[in-house]
Amino acid sequence: MTSNKIIEKSEVREYFNGTGFERWNKIYSKSDEINTVQKNIRKGHQKTVDDVVSYIKNYPELTKKSFL
């Protein structure tokens, strides 16, 4: 692996262990202190979850499965 790739991986790791995690935590917490973009991400994620759950309910064989 080149040194540039190692540096890039390190920068990404640092971001997601700090600022990135804080932003993720705000979006997925129950906090109302989020900006419009974070609110839209939260709504979009919830719609995706709701759609998938609705889909799964139509297929009983899937209700016994675990999903991540």
Wavefront OBJ file of the C-alpha trace (Angstrom):
o trace
v 0.000 0.000 0.000
v 1.347 3.398 -0.913
v 1.987 6.000 1.734
v -0.747 8.227 0.216
v -3.338 5.473 0.721
v -2.183 4.983 4.308
v -2.511 8.718 4.958
v -5.973 8.799 3.362
v -7.152 5.842 5.465
v -5.804 7.512 8.577
v -7.596 10.777 7.767
v -10.887 8.965 7.134
v -10.507 6.959 10.364
v -9.829 10.121 12.357
v -12.849 11.876 10.817
v -15.253 9.027 11.594
v -13.861 8.591 15.093
v -14.470 12.299 15.788
v -16.543 14.772 13.792
v -18.179 12.115 11.622
v -19.357 10.139 14.646
v -20.702 13.282 16.302
v -22.722 14.115 13.176
v -23.982 10.525 12.871
v -24.941 10.545 16.534
v -26.931 13.776 16.124
v -28.795 12.416 13.112
v -29.778 9.140 14.760
v -30.365 10.393 18.301
v -33.687 11.735 19.551
v -32.271 15.263 19.637
v -34.224 18.051 17.985
v -31.016 20.100 17.684
v -30.220 19.146 14.091
v -29.942 21.156 10.902
v -32.127 20.769 7.806
v -29.737 18.398 6.040
v -29.498 16.154 9.102
v -33.289 16.248 9.466
v -33.695 15.164 5.817
v -31.206 12.324 6.310
v -33.135 11.212 9.399
v -36.479 11.305 7.524
v -35.052 9.487 4.500
v -33.528 6.776 6.661
v -36.796 6.302 8.536
v -38.712 6.028 5.257
v -36.276 3.368 4.045
v -36.690 1.391 7.271
v -40.491 1.700 7.103
v -40.532 0.564 3.457
v -38.344 -2.469 4.168
v -40.412 -3.503 7.198
v -43.594 -3.158 5.127
v -42.070 -5.295 2.375
v -40.928 -7.981 4.813
v -44.411 -8.247 6.350
v -45.691 -9.377 2.930
v -43.350 -12.382 2.966
v -43.860 -14.513 6.104
v -40.738 -16.556 5.374
v -38.681 -13.392 5.860
v -40.143 -12.512 9.264
v -37.914 -15.106 10.935
v -34.735 -13.592 9.477
v -32.420 -10.997 10.986
v -31.463 -7.883 9.044
v -28.824 -5.254 9.559
l 1 2 3 4 5 6 7 8 9 10 11 12 13 14 15 16 17 18 19 20 21 22 23 24 25 26 27 28 29 30 31 32 33 34 35 36 37 38 39 40 41 42 43 44 45 46 47 48 49 50 51 52 53 54 55 56 57 58 59 60 61 62 63 64 65 66 67 68
